[in-house]
């Protein structure tokens, strides 16, 4: 939980860019942060959002590491080149988006990387915001080996068939029956993607399939409530959901 550590305790971390095996046999660059001095710790794969492989994702990785997690965030937009995150993201969107199968392969590579570390406790979660939340949900349903998932306002989990594209051929909700791990969803009731109606549809599907899930649905909040660099930030809702995300991962990955 936020500010809930002993001030006398040792604190240290290392964060750097590494390369992991990804789609089509490629080595994919990833941001990797982990605590120093920990004999054993769980892992988290953080999938970046459409704004890109950006500074916010790196800060998010380090925040989880401050709370005892090894975190890896792959550059899922590497195929579109290198440069400023916003520029690469714009190029990615103009060329039809990142392919779901490629992102899942990169995510699997990150999962395997975390589990292979000498101080890994064997448990790994997956999370992401915006499109990263969509990808996190898809990974939770289609990749074996994860232990918990936090979907932060994942837009496009629920989508009609006519919204399918070559990069996104199937809406992730269609894989819900395959979900075998606990899910935490964080949503703003004023969001437009996912809309309140979209979240209702997803919740009904999870109930119908008998899945273990918890949804946090915040009033007076829309998309991106953690993004403190944008007007969409909502301090009260952000800190409440951050604490609950940390508690959720602690319960499923540390115990």
C-alpha positions in Angstrom: 0.0 0.0 0.0 1.1 3.6 -0.6 3.5 4.9 2.0 3.1 1.7 4.1 6.7 0.7 4.6 9.1 0.9 7.5 11.4 3.9 7.2 14.3 1.8 8.6 14.0 -0.9 5.8 16.5 -1.1 3.0 15.3 0.2 -0.3 17.0 -0.1 -3.7 16.3 -0.9 -7.3 17.9 -1.2 -10.7 16.1 -0.3 -13.9 17.5 -0.7 -17.5 16.6 -1.6 -21.0 17.1 -5.2 -21.9 16.2 -7.5 -24.9 13.9 -10.5 -24.7 12.8 -13.0 -27.3 9.6 -11.8 -29.0 7.5 -12.3 -32.1 8.9 -13.8 -35.3 12.2 -14.7 -33.6 13.0 -11.0 -33.0 14.7 -9.7 -29.9 12.4 -7.0 -28.4 13.6 -4.2 -26.3 12.0 -3.9 -22.9 12.3 -1.7 -19.8 13.1 -3.9 -16.8 13.0 -2.7 -13.1 13.6 -4.9 -10.1 14.3 -4.5 -6.4 17.8 -5.0 -5.0 18.3 -7.2 -2.0 15.2 -9.3 -2.4 15.8 -13.0 -2.1 12.5 -13.8 -3.9 10.0 -11.6 -5.6 7.0 -11.9 -8.0 6.9 -10.4 -11.4 4.6 -8.2 -13.5 4.4 -7.8 -17.3 3.3 -4.2 -18.0 2.0 -3.8 -21.5 2.3 -0.2 -22.8 -0.6 1.9 -24.0 -1.3 3.7 -27.3 0.6 6.9 -26.2 3.6 4.6 -26.6 6.5 3.0 -24.8 6.7 6.2 -22.8 7.9 7.8 -19.6 4.6 7.1 -17.8 5.1 3.3 -18.3 8.6 3.5 -16.9 7.4 5.4 -13.9 4.6 2.8 -13.4 7.1 0.0 -13.6 9.3 1.6 -10.9 6.3 2.3 -8.7 5.5 -1.4 -8.7 9.1 -2.2 -8.1 9.1 0.1 -5.0 6.5 -2.3 -3.7 8.5 -5.4 -4.3 7.9 -6.5 -7.9 10.2 -7.2 -10.8 8.5 -5.5 -13.8 9.2 -5.7 -17.5 7.5 -3.5 -20.1 8.2 -4.5 -23.7 8.4 -2.0 -26.6 5.5 -3.6 -28.5 5.8 -0.8 -31.1 9.4 -1.6 -32.1 8.4 -2.8 -35.5 7.4 0.8 -36.3 10.8 2.2 -35.6 12.5 4.2 -32.9 12.2 7.8 -31.8 10.0 9.9 -29.6 7.2 7.7 -28.1 4.4 10.0 -29.5 5.9 9.9 -33.0 6.3 6.1 -33.1 2.7 5.7 -31.7 1.3 8.0 -34.4 3.2 5.9 -37.0 1.9 2.7 -35.6 -1.7 4.0 -35.7 -1.3 5.2 -39.3 -0.1 1.8 -40.4 -3.0 -0.1 -38.9 -1.9 -0.8 -35.3 0.2 -3.4 -33.6 -0.9 -6.9 -34.3 -2.5 -8.8 -31.4 -0.5 -12.0 -32.2 2.8 -10.1 -32.2 1.9 -8.4 -28.9 1.0 -11.7 -27.3 4.3 -13.2 -28.5 6.2 -10.3 -27.0 4.2 -10.7 -23.8 4.9 -14.4 -23.6 8.6 -13.6 -24.0 8.5 -11.2 -21.1 6.6 -13.8 -18.9 9.3 -16.4 -19.7 12.1 -13.9 -18.9 10.6 -13.0 -15.5 10.1 -16.7 -14.5 13.7 -17.5 -15.5 15.2 -14.9 -13.1 17.1 -16.5 -10.1 15.1 -14.5 -7.6 11.7 -15.1 -9.1 9.1 -16.6 -6.8 7.3 -18.2 -9.7 4.3 -15.9 -9.8 3.7 -13.3 -12.5 0.9 -10.9 -13.1 0.0 -8.9 -16.2 -1.4 -5.4 -16.5 -1.8 -2.4 -18.8 -3.7 0.8 -19.3 -5.9 1.8 -22.2 -5.0 -0.4 -25.2 -2.5 -2.0 -22.8 -5.5 -3.0 -20.6 -7.1 -4.6 -23.6 -3.9 -6.5 -24.3 -3.6 -7.5 -20.7 -7.1 -9.0 -20.8 -6.2 -10.8 -24.0 -3.0 -12.2 -22.5 -4.8 -13.3 -19.3 -7.2 -15.3 -21.5 -4.8 -16.7 -24.0 -1.3 -17.1 -22.4 -0.7 -19.8 -19.9 1.4 -19.0 -16.9 0.1 -15.8 -15.5 -1.4 -15.7 -12.0 -3.4 -12.4 -11.9 -4.5 -9.6 -14.2 -5.2 -5.9 -13.7 -7.1 -4.3 -16.6 -6.9 -0.5 -16.4 -9.7 1.0 -18.5 -8.9 -1.4 -21.4 -10.8 0.0 -24.5 -11.8 -2.5 -27.1 -12.2 -5.6 -24.9 -15.8 -5.4 -26.0 -16.2 -4.7 -29.7 -18.7 -5.6 -32.4 -17.6 -7.9 -35.2 -17.5 -5.1 -37.7 -14.8 -3.4 -35.7 -12.4 -6.2 -36.4 -9.2 -5.3 -38.3 -6.3 -7.4 -39.6 -4.3 -6.3 -36.5 -7.2 -6.9 -34.1 -9.2 -9.8 -35.7 -11.1 -10.9 -32.5 -12.5 -8.9 -29.6 -10.8 -10.1 -26.3 -14.2 -10.7 -24.7 -14.6 -13.7 -27.0 -11.9 -15.5 -25.1 -13.4 -15.0 -21.7 -14.3 -18.6 -21.3 -10.5 -19.3 -21.3 -9.7 -17.0 -18.4 -8.3 -19.0 -15.6 -6.9 -16.3 -13.3 -8.3 -13.6 -11.0 -9.1 -10.3 -12.7 -9.3 -6.7 -11.4 -10.8 -4.1 -13.6 -10.5 -0.4 -13.1 -12.9 1.9 -14.9 -14.3 5.4 -15.0 -18.1 5.6 -15.4 -17.7 8.7 -17.7 -15.3 6.9 -20.0 -16.3 6.5 -23.7 -13.9 3.6 -24.5 -14.7 1.5 -22.7 -18.1 3.0 -22.1 -20.2 2.1 -19.0 -22.3 -0.1 -21.3 -19.2 -1.9 -22.5 -18.2 -2.6 -18.9 -21.7 -3.9 -18.2 -21.4 -6.3 -21.1 -18.0 -7.5 -20.0 -19.2 -8.0 -16.4 -22.2 -10.1 -17.6 -19.9 -12.3 -19.7 -17.6 -12.9 -16.7 -20.5 -13.8 -14.5 -22.0 -16.1 -17.1 -18.6 -17.9 -17.4 -18.2 -18.1 -13.7 -15.0 -16.2 -13.5 -13.3 -14.6 -10.5 -13.2 -10.9 -11.0 -13.6 -7.5 -9.2 -14.5 -4.3 -10.9 -13.8 -0.9 -9.5 -16.2 1.6 -11.3 -15.6 5.2 -10.4 -18.0 8.1 -10.6 -16.8 11.5 -11.8 -14.0 9.8 -13.7 -13.4 9.0 -17.3 -10.4 7.5 -19.2 -6.9 7.5 -17.8 -7.5 8.4 -14.2 -3.8 7.7 -13.3 -2.4 10.0 -15.9 -1.3 12.9 -13.7 0.2 14.7 -16.7 -3.2 15.2 -18.3 -6.6 16.8 -17.4 -8.2 13.3 -17.1 -6.3 12.7 -13.9 -8.5 12.1 -10.8 -6.5 12.2 -7.6 -9.0 10.5 -5.2 -10.0 7.8 -7.7 -6.4 7.2 -8.8 -5.0 6.7 -5.3 -7.9 4.4 -4.3 -7.4 2.2 -7.4 -3.6 2.2 -7.1 -3.9 0.9 -3.5 -6.4 -1.7 -4.6 -4.3 -2.8 -7.5 -1.3 -3.2 -5.2 -3.3 -5.1 -2.7 -4.8 -7.3 -5.4 -1.3 -8.2 -6.8 0.0 -8.7 -3.3 -2.8 -11.2 -2.5 -2.3 -13.2 -5.6 1.4 -13.0 -6.3 3.0 -12.7 -2.9 1.0 -15.0 -0.7 
